[in-house]
Amino acid sequence: MDQDFHKEIQKRDRRSFLSTSTLGLGALSLSLLGGAGTLLGQTSQAETKIPTTIGELPHHIAKAKRVIFLFQAGGPSQMDLFDHKPILSQRHGEEMPKSIRGKQRVSGMTASQGKFPITASHFSFQQYGESRAWISELLPYTAQVADDLCFVKSMHTNAINHTPGVSFFQTGSEQSGRPSFGSWVSYGLGSDNEDLPAFVVLLSRAQRVQITLNSSLWSNGFLPTFHQGVQFRSGKDPVLYLNNPAGIDRRSRRKALDLIKSLNEREQAKSGDPEIASQIAQYEMAYRMQTSVPGVVDISNEPQYILDMYGKDAQIPGTYAANCLLARRLAEQGVKFIQLYHMGWDHHSDLPSRLQDTCRETDQASAALVKDLKQRGLWEDTLIVWGGEFGRTAFSQGTVTPDNYGRDHHPRCFTVWLSGGGIKPGISYGETDDFSYNIVKDPVHVHDLQATLLHQLGLDHERLTFKHQGRRYRLTDVHGQIVKGILS
């Protein structure tokens, strides 16, 4: 028999042999990648959880079941919002000391301006709550939940410009093409609701916005496409191409999908390509979302007091407030990673006016999300993150007047806040110098924050890997330490 087997193998070319030899693996991939069982409604999501290359997940007991990431794209000014520095007022207009600036790089927008005048914040600060957290007058609603927040004031990053900066925060790399944070979480944990994606993206824009974001930030990269983020849009079609075309009813679509599924399975059996199984899962998810998505985006059953809590914009689809409310509804439905992007924090000029506008658009709804999750018993296992890709300089970009100044990009230190999900509430972690220019205590790199968020979800950032082009990749690359000082 062995001789016959070898003779048969010799008759085949390499491609044919490899194709046939992967039949078993292909069938296994199909069933595990949300495939046969789930698609036919025979097994639960838990039984068909998409596997990783590293064994059973989670790696340890999780403190958080889901993440809501409120990403403030553009770089919020930390010394105008959270990092109170009285010396900026005392030395307003003076040249930034060279001992503070050192030889650190600045962006091309200020590298040649010659002078770097210290610029006081236009806004007053007060301490709030038992935690006595310093918060700007621009954020009165955030101030109400100060004791529920953990302010990390010692964040720092590698990137100095927006596109690589946002990419680094969201994918762990300044270059596009890597899997996004939400995709890694989907890959590791799957979804608790087989009728909704594990990773959902919501976008909003300020009235005056200078930067835009693209889908590479919620891409699956080299992970199976099933893990890419699904963007929910405002309007009658929250997900593109989800509704049936004219003349096609749900029964007809089901028949068409069954035929496509059958053809894909036959091709899967020939080629052994796991990406085909991922495509099958996506088709089936889209079919199920036809009934699940309209219900989750319909806020008509929300009581008026909830709408009032999120603010008047909560009933305007596509606004930040509406997206925060939708994020809570998605969290209730078991979505693992809910990514909000608000574009509007790039304040190189006219900062006092524009910062007020952006805070008005975001402050009330951000705080309402914390309150709403708490009153529903979801705060304890929902990890909320608020922050941008970097901070702003203590010196002004361009001319300074009493009512007008701008600030340049500053990757050396900035502030984010976290809440819920096993994060210690009512604390400020890390310190910057008197000018909010350098970190003097407990630095937290972006990779450290990524490692910590994964840890709270029960994932070891060093073991959550995927082999691609001969190398095992991970979100944190070869870096990252868990920030134990902020964990409860």
C-alpha positions, 0 to 999 in steps of 0.5 A, a space after each residue: 500500500 505504501 508503494 502505491 501511495 508514493 506512486 500516486 503522489 509522484 503522479 501529481 504536481 506540487 499544487 495538486 498535492 498541496 490542495 488535496 492534502 489540506 482538505 481536512 484542515 480546510 473543513 476544520 477551518 470552515 467549522 471553526 471560523 464561524 463556519 458550518 455549525 453556526 451558519 446552519 444554526 446548529 451550534 452556539 457562538 461559543 462552540 464555534 469561536 474563531 481560534 487563534 494560533 496560541 490555544 484557548 482564550 482568554 489567558 486569564 480571568 478578565 476584569 472587562 468584557 468589552 471596550 468602548 474607545 472614545 478616540 479624540 482624533 487631532 490631539 487634545 491639549 492636555 494643559 487646557 483640559 486636565 494637566 493644570 500648570 499654574 507656571 504657564 500663567 506666571 511665565 506667559 510670553 517668556 521663551 520656553 527654557 532650553 533646559 526643558 525643550 532640550 533637543 527634542 524634535 518638533 513638527 515641521 510646523 514650528 521647527 523654523 519659527 525661531 521663538 517658542 513663547 510659553 502660553 498660559 491656558 485661556 481657561 480656569 481649573 478647579 478640583 472636583 470630587 473626593 479625588 480632587 482631580 484638576 479639570 478645566 472649566 470646559 468640561 463641567 460634565 466630565 467633572 461630575 464623574 471625576 471620581 469614576 475616572 483614572 487620569 493617566 497624565 504621563 502618556 507618551 508616543 513615538 509619532 509626531 504627526 496625525 496619520 502615523 500617530 493615530 495608526 500607532 495608537 490603533 494598530 501598534 504601528 506607525 505604518 498602515 497595514 497592521 490589524 487594528 486594536 479591535 480586530 485583535 480583540 475580535 480575533 482573540 475573543 470573538 463576539 458574545 452575539 452571533 447576530 452582531 460583529 465583535 468590532 463596530 466603528 462609529 465616526 463623528 466630526 466637529 464643525 471645523 475639522 482639519 483631519 480625516 480618518 480612513 478605514 485602514 484604522 479599523 482594518 483586519 490587516 493580515 488577520 482573517 477579514 472576518 475580524 475587520 471593523 464594521 462601520 455603522 453610519 448615520 442615515 437609513 442604511 447604517 451598514 452599507 450593502 446590508 439591505 436587499 436590492 430592489 426586487 429581492 426579498 429575504 427568502 430570495 437572499 437566503 436562497 442565493 446565500 445558500 448557493 454561494 455558500 455551497 460554491 465557496 465550500 467546494 472551493 474551500 475543499 479544493 484550495 484549503 484557503 481559510 480566507 474563503 471560510 472567513 468570507 462565508 462567515 461575513 456573508 452569513 453575518 450580513 444576513 443576520 445583521 439585516 434584522 439585528 442592526 435596525 433594532 440596535 440603532 433605533 433609539 425610539 424606545 429610549 426614555 426622554 431622561 436618557 436622551 436628555 442626559 446625553 444632550 440635545 445632539 443625541 437624537 441627531 444621527 452621526 453626532 458624537 452624542 448619538 454615537 455614545 448612546 449607540 455605543 451603550 446599546 451595542 455594549 448591551 448587545 454583547 459587542 466586544 470592541 466599540 470604537 468611536 472616532 471624533 475628528 476635531 481636536 487639531 487646534 494649531 490656531 484659534 484654540 480658545 474658540 475651537 477647543 470650546 466648540 469641540 468640548 461642547 460637542 463631546 463633554 456631556 455625552 462622554 460623561 453620560 456614557 459613564 453614568 448610563 453604564 453605571 446605572 445599568 450595571 455595565 460599568 464594572 465590566 466595560 472598559 472606557 478609554 478617552 484620549 487622542 494620538 498625542 498632546 499639545 505643546 506648552 508654547 504657542 504656534 505662531 502669534 499669541 494674543 490674549 484671546 487667540 493662540 495655537 499649540 503644536 503636536 507634542 508626543 512627549 506627554 499627554 493625558 488620557 482617562 479610563 473608567 470601569 473594567 477593573 481600572 482604579 477609579 478616582 486617581 491621577 497616575 503619572 506626573 509631568 514637569 511644570 510645563 507639561 512638556 516632559 514626564 517626571 514620574 511613571 511614564 506610560 507608553 502607548 504599547 503599555 496602555 495597549 498591553 494593559 487594556 488587553 490584560 483587563 480583557 483576559 489577554 496576554 499581549 505577548 501571547 496574542 500573536 498571529 504568524 504572518 510572512 514567517 514572523 509572529 506579530 502582536 499588537 504591542 510589537 516587542 514592547 509593552 508593560 502592564 501598568 499595574 498602578 492603575 488596576 483595582 
